[in-house]
């Protein structure tokens, strides 16, 4: 199987992480701009890493990122909500 088709290749994992970061950044913008009261991005493989990476960006936008852990402990969803 070629590297681009292998979902466990470093290239595919980096691309997936980049996509998940972009999705959560979009959620931060929507909630921060008050376009939405909250946004949940589901099915993230790198949810914990995404929350850690974007915590400061979210805080600067007035947004809190809340990880919603999956029962099988593989990944999580992330909810973006305005600061209380």
Secondary structure as GFF3:
##gff-version 3
##sequence-region A 1 84
A	DSSP	alpha_helix	10	32	.	.	.	ID=ss1
A	DSSP	beta_strand	38	44	.	.	.	ID=ss2
A	DSSP	alpha_helix	47	60	.	.	.	ID=ss3
A	DSSP	beta_strand	63	69	.	.	.	ID=ss4
A	DSSP	beta_strand	76	82	.	.	.	ID=ss5
###
